[in-house]
Amino acid sequence: DRLTVTGTLDVRNGTLDVSELSALTGGNYTIATATQVLGSFGSVTGLPAGYSVVYDDTSIVIRPTITFHVDAGAAPGGDGTTWATALDTIDEALALAGDGEEIWVKQGVHLPGEGSADPASTFDVPDGVQLLGGFAGTETAASQRNPAANLTVLSGDLGGDDIGKVGGITTSPANIVGTNAYSVVTVSFAAPVIDGFTITGGSALLTPIGNPGGESRGGGVFIDTNFARVPTLSNCRLFGNEAVQGGAIFVHSNGGADIESCDFRSNNATGRGGAAYYWWSNVTTKNCNFSGNYAEDDGGAIFDDPQDKGTSLFVNCTLTGNHAVDGGGAINANTTGSSSAEMFNTLIWNNSAGRSPTINNVVFYDFSNCLLENIASSAIGASN
C-alpha cells in the first residue's frame, strides 16, 4: 500500500518506521506520492541495511542503496553507478541520491547549475547524503580517496571569468569578476556530510537581506536547518568567498552544524563574520584554521551570535591574521548568560581590528588551555 496525497505532503517533522512494512526483497518500493513532497522525514527507523529512502518532488521511494560516481569529464548519459558510467555533473547525482547514499566526486572543477548563469545556482545537498570529494576515478572504496592529492573544487565562478585562479580556485574575493553563485553549497533542513572539497568563488552580496537570505549570507556554504538536523562539513577548504554576512559560511537560526578539519582563508564580509557567521545555532568548530579573513564590520574571522538559543564549541582551532574594521579581529560574539560558549586548546594570535583586536564581547565564554594575544582579562569574564 502507498499513501497518495493530492496537494503538499510535508514530512520534515515526521517519522518513518520501516519495520512495520513487509520484508523488503529487492527492487524499488514507492511508499507515498503527492502533488508536492516537501522535505525528508525527521527520522527513519527499521530500515534494513543496504536500503535507502529517496525523495523527489512527487514521491518517496525505498530502494537498494546506490553509490553515485561523478566525473566532470564523463560523456553525458551515464547512470552514475560506476566510474565507467559516471554522471558528468554533481547536480544530477544530488537529484538522484537518497538518505544513506554516497556521491563520489572525481578531482576537477565542478560548477552548480549545469552551465547556468543564474546566480541562484547552488549545490543543494539532500538529507542523509554523503557528498565526498578527492577521488582519482579508480577507487572502489571511499577510504581509498585522497583529497589532498586529488583536488576537487566546487566553484561559484559561473562565467569562468574570475581572475588569478590557481587550480580553479578563486584565491581572493577581489578576483571575483562577473556573475558568481550566491552560495556555492546549500543545506536546507537536512543533515548531509560534505567532505573533501575546496569551496570557492561564492558571492552573496545582495541587500537588503531577506529571509532566509541566501543571496546575502554564506558565499561558500549556506546552512538553514533546525536543531534536529545537524549537517557535517569536514576536510574542506573555503577560499575566496564573500557575503554580506558570513563570507565563507552562514549557519541560520534554530539550526546547527559540525565543522571539522576545515581551512578558511581569504574570505570577506561586507558586514559581520569575514569567514563565518553562526546565528542562534548550535555549532561545533573543531580542528579548523581561520587565516586572512576580513570583515567590514565585526568579527574578522567569526561572528558568533548564539544569544539565548544556541551553543558554540571551539576545539583545537587556530585564528591568525584576520581583520575587522570594527570589533573583534578574530571573533566578535553576542552571547548571553543563558547561552553556552566554550573554547578549548585554541590559538588566537596576530589578528587586528578597529577595537578589541583579538576577541570582543565574549564575557560568557569558558576558555581552557587557550593562547590569546593582546587581550585584557576583563574582556573574557571573571571565571577565565
C-alpha positions in Angstrom: 0.0 0.0 0.0 1.1 3.6 -0.5 0.0 7.0 0.7 -1.5 9.2 -2.0 -1.9 12.9 -1.3 -3.4 15.5 -3.6 -1.5 18.6 -2.5 1.6 19.0 -0.4 3.0 16.2 1.7 5.3 17.8 4.3 7.3 15.0 6.2 10.0 17.1 7.7 8.8 16.6 11.3 7.6 13.0 10.7 9.0 9.6 11.5 9.1 6.7 9.0 9.0 3.3 10.7 10.0 0.8 8.0 9.8 -2.2 10.4 6.0 -2.0 10.0 6.3 -2.8 6.3 6.5 -6.2 4.8 10.0 -7.7 4.3 12.0 -5.9 1.5 13.2 -8.3 -1.1 14.9 -6.0 -3.6 13.6 -3.6 -6.1 12.0 -0.2 -5.5 9.1 0.4 -3.2 7.1 3.6 -3.6 5.5 4.4 -0.2 4.0 7.8 -1.0 3.1 10.1 -3.8 1.8 13.7 -3.7 1.4 16.7 -5.8 4.5 18.0 -4.0 6.7 16.3 -1.4 8.3 18.7 1.0 11.5 17.8 2.8 12.6 14.5 4.2 11.5 12.5 7.3 12.8 13.8 10.6 13.8 10.3 11.4 13.7 6.8 9.8 13.7 3.6 11.9 13.8 0.0 11.0 15.4 0.5 7.5 17.3 -2.7 6.6 21.0 -2.4 5.7 21.5 -1.9 2.1 18.4 0.2 1.5 17.9 4.0 1.3 14.9 6.4 1.3 14.8 8.6 -1.8 12.7 11.7 -2.1 11.8 13.6 -5.3 9.3 16.3 -6.0 6.3 14.0 -6.1 7.2 10.7 -4.4 9.0 8.8 -1.6 10.7 5.6 -2.5 12.6 2.9 -0.6 15.3 1.2 -2.8 18.6 -0.7 -2.6 21.4 1.7 -1.8 23.4 3.2 -4.7 26.9 4.8 -4.7 26.9 7.5 -7.4 30.1 8.5 -9.3 30.7 11.9 -10.8 33.3 12.9 -13.3 33.2 16.3 -15.0 34.9 14.8 -18.0 32.5 11.9 -18.5 30.2 11.7 -21.5 26.6 12.7 -20.8 24.1 10.0 -20.3 25.8 7.8 -17.7 23.8 6.3 -14.8 26.5 7.0 -12.3 26.7 3.5 -10.8 30.4 3.0 -11.8 33.3 5.2 -12.8 32.9 4.0 -16.4 29.3 5.2 -16.5 29.8 8.3 -14.3 27.4 11.2 -14.2 29.0 14.4 -15.6 27.5 16.8 -13.1 27.1 16.8 -9.3 23.6 18.3 -9.8 22.5 15.1 -11.5 23.8 13.0 -8.6 22.2 15.2 -6.0 18.8 14.9 -7.7 19.1 11.0 -7.7 20.7 10.3 -4.3 18.7 9.4 -1.2 19.2 9.2 2.5 22.1 6.9 3.3 23.7 7.1 -0.2 27.2 8.4 -1.2 28.2 10.6 -4.1 31.9 10.1 -5.1 33.3 13.1 -7.0 36.4 12.9 -9.1 39.1 15.6 -9.0 38.4 18.7 -11.1 36.4 21.8 -11.1 32.6 21.5 -10.7 30.0 24.3 -11.1 26.4 24.3 -9.9 23.6 24.8 -12.3 24.8 22.6 -15.1 26.1 25.5 -17.1 23.5 28.1 -16.0 24.5 31.7 -15.4 21.8 32.1 -12.7 23.5 33.3 -9.5 20.9 31.3 -7.5 22.5 28.1 -8.8 23.8 26.0 -5.9 24.7 22.5 -4.9 21.7 21.7 -2.7 22.8 18.6 -0.7 19.9 16.4 0.5 19.3 14.9 3.9 21.5 11.9 4.8 23.6 12.0 1.6 27.4 11.9 1.9 29.0 14.1 -0.8 32.6 13.1 -0.9 35.5 14.7 -2.9 39.1 13.7 -3.5 38.7 10.7 -5.9 41.1 9.9 -8.7 38.4 8.0 -10.6 39.6 4.4 -10.0 38.7 3.8 -6.3 36.4 1.0 -5.2 36.1 2.2 -1.6 35.7 5.7 -0.1 38.7 5.0 2.2 41.0 4.9 -0.9 40.4 8.6 -1.9 43.0 11.3 -1.2 41.5 14.9 -1.2 45.0 16.5 -0.8 46.3 14.8 -3.9 43.1 14.9 -5.9 41.9 18.5 -5.7 38.1 18.6 -6.0 36.8 22.2 -6.4 33.3 23.4 -6.0 33.3 26.8 -7.7 30.8 29.6 -7.8 32.6 31.1 -10.8 29.7 30.5 -13.2 31.1 32.6 -16.1 34.7 31.2 -15.7 36.0 34.8 -15.6 37.4 35.2 -12.1 41.0 36.4 -12.4 44.1 34.9 -10.9 42.7 31.5 -10.3 45.1 28.7 -9.1 43.9 25.2 -9.9 40.4 26.5 -10.4 40.4 28.3 -7.0 39.4 31.9 -6.7 42.2 33.0 -4.3 40.6 36.3 -3.2 37.2 37.9 -3.3 39.0 40.8 -5.0 39.4 38.5 -8.0 35.7 37.8 -8.5 34.5 39.1 -11.9 31.1 38.9 -13.4 28.3 36.7 -12.2 29.1 34.2 -9.4 26.8 31.9 -7.4 25.4 33.4 -4.3 26.1 30.3 -2.3 28.2 27.5 -3.8 26.7 24.9 -1.5 23.3 25.0 0.3 21.9 22.7 3.0 18.1 23.2 3.7 16.5 21.3 6.6 18.9 18.4 6.0 21.8 16.7 7.7 24.2 15.6 5.0 28.0 15.1 5.1 30.2 17.2 2.8 33.8 16.1 2.9 37.0 16.6 0.9 36.3 19.7 -1.2 37.7 23.2 -1.9 34.7 25.6 -1.9 35.5 28.9 -3.7 34.2 31.9 -5.5 30.8 32.3 -3.9 29.4 35.9 -3.8 26.3 36.7 -1.8 26.2 40.5 -1.7 22.6 41.4 -2.3 21.0 43.9 0.1 18.7 44.3 1.9 19.0 40.9 3.5 15.8 38.8 3.1 14.7 35.7 4.9 16.3 33.2 4.9 18.8 35.4 3.0 20.9 33.0 0.9 21.6 35.8 -1.6 23.4 37.7 1.2 24.7 35.1 3.5 27.3 32.3 3.2 29.1 32.8 -0.1 30.7 29.3 0.2 28.1 27.4 2.3 24.6 28.5 3.4 23.0 26.2 6.1 19.4 26.6 7.0 18.3 23.6 9.2 16.7 23.0 12.5 18.1 21.8 15.8 17.2 18.2 14.9 19.3 18.2 11.7 23.0 18.8 12.1 25.0 18.7 8.8 28.7 18.0 8.8 31.3 19.9 6.9 34.7 18.2 7.1 38.1 18.2 5.5 37.2 21.2 3.3 39.0 24.4 2.3 36.9 27.5 1.9 38.9 30.1 -0.1 38.0 33.4 -1.8 34.3 33.7 -0.9 32.3 36.8 0.0 28.9 37.7 1.5 27.2 40.4 3.5 27.2 38.1 6.5 29.5 35.0 6.8 31.8 35.3 3.8 32.5 31.6 3.7 29.7 30.0 5.8 26.5 31.1 7.4 24.6 28.9 9.9 21.0 30.1 10.2 18.9 30.5 13.3 17.5 27.5 15.2 19.9 25.1 13.4 23.4 23.8 13.7 26.5 22.4 12.1 29.5 20.3 12.9 32.6 21.8 11.2 35.7 19.8 11.4 39.2 19.9 9.9 38.4 22.8 7.6 40.6 25.7 6.4 39.1 29.1 6.0 41.3 31.6 4.1 40.8 34.9 2.3 37.1 35.2 2.7 35.4 38.6 3.1 32.1 40.0 4.6 30.8 43.5 3.8 29.1 43.2 7.2 29.8 40.7 10.0 31.8 37.4 10.0 34.6 37.5 7.4 34.7 33.7 7.3 31.8 32.6 9.4 28.5 33.8 11.0 26.8 31.5 13.5 23.3 32.8 14.3 21.2 31.4 17.1 22.5 28.0 16.3 24.4 25.0 17.8 27.8 24.9 16.1 30.9 22.8 16.9 34.1 24.0 15.2 36.9 21.5 15.6 40.5 21.3 14.3 39.9 24.3 12.0 42.1 27.1 10.7 41.0 30.7 10.1 43.6 32.9 8.4 43.5 36.1 6.4 39.7 36.7 6.6 38.2 40.2 6.6 35.0 41.9 7.8 34.0 45.4 7.2 32.0 45.3 10.5 32.5 42.9 13.4 34.3 39.5 13.5 37.2 39.4 11.2 37.1 35.6 11.2 33.8 34.7 13.1 30.7 36.5 14.3 29.3 34.2 16.9 25.7 35.0 17.7 24.1 32.3 19.8 22.3 34.8 22.0 19.9 32.9 24.3 19.2 29.9 22.0 22.4 28.5 20.7 25.7 26.9 21.8 29.2 27.4 20.5 32.1 25.0 20.9 35.6 25.6 19.6 38.2 22.8 19.9 41.8 22.7 18.6 41.4 25.7 16.3 43.8 28.4 15.1 42.8 32.0 14.2 45.6 34.2 12.9 45.9 37.2 10.6 42.2 38.1 10.5 40.9 41.7 10.5 37.7 43.5 11.4 37.2 47.2 10.7 35.1 47.4 13.9 35.3 44.9 16.7 36.9 41.5 17.2 39.7 40.9 14.8 39.3 37.1 15.3 35.9 36.7 17.0 33.1 39.1 17.9 30.4 37.4 20.0 26.9 38.1 21.0 26.3 35.7 23.9 24.2 35.9 27.0 24.3 34.1 30.3 21.8 31.6 29.0 23.8 30.5 26.0 26.8 28.1 26.1 30.1 29.0 24.6 33.3 27.1 25.2 36.8 27.1 23.7 39.5 24.5 24.2 43.1 24.3 23.1 42.8 27.2 20.7 45.4 29.7 19.4 44.2 33.3 18.7 47.2 35.4 17.5 48.1 38.3 15.3 44.6 39.5 14.5 43.6 43.1 14.3 40.5 45.4 14.5 39.4 48.9 15.0 38.7 47.9 18.6 39.3 44.7 20.5 42.0 43.4 18.1 41.6 39.7 19.2 38.2 38.9 20.6 35.3 41.1 21.6 32.2 40.7 23.8 33.0 37.1 24.9 32.3 37.5 28.6 30.1 34.4 28.7 32.8 32.2 27.0 34.6 29.5 29.0 38.2 29.1 27.9 40.5 26.2 28.7 44.2 25.8 27.5 43.9 28.6 25.0 46.6 31.1 24.0 45.1 34.6 23.3 47.2 37.6 22.3 46.6 41.2 23.2 43.5 40.9 25.4 42.5 42.2 28.8 41.3 39.6 31.3 38.2 41.8 31.9 37.1 41.1 28.3 36.8 37.4 28.8 34.9 37.1 32.1 35.9 36.7 35.7 35.9 32.9 35.5 38.7 32.7 32.9 
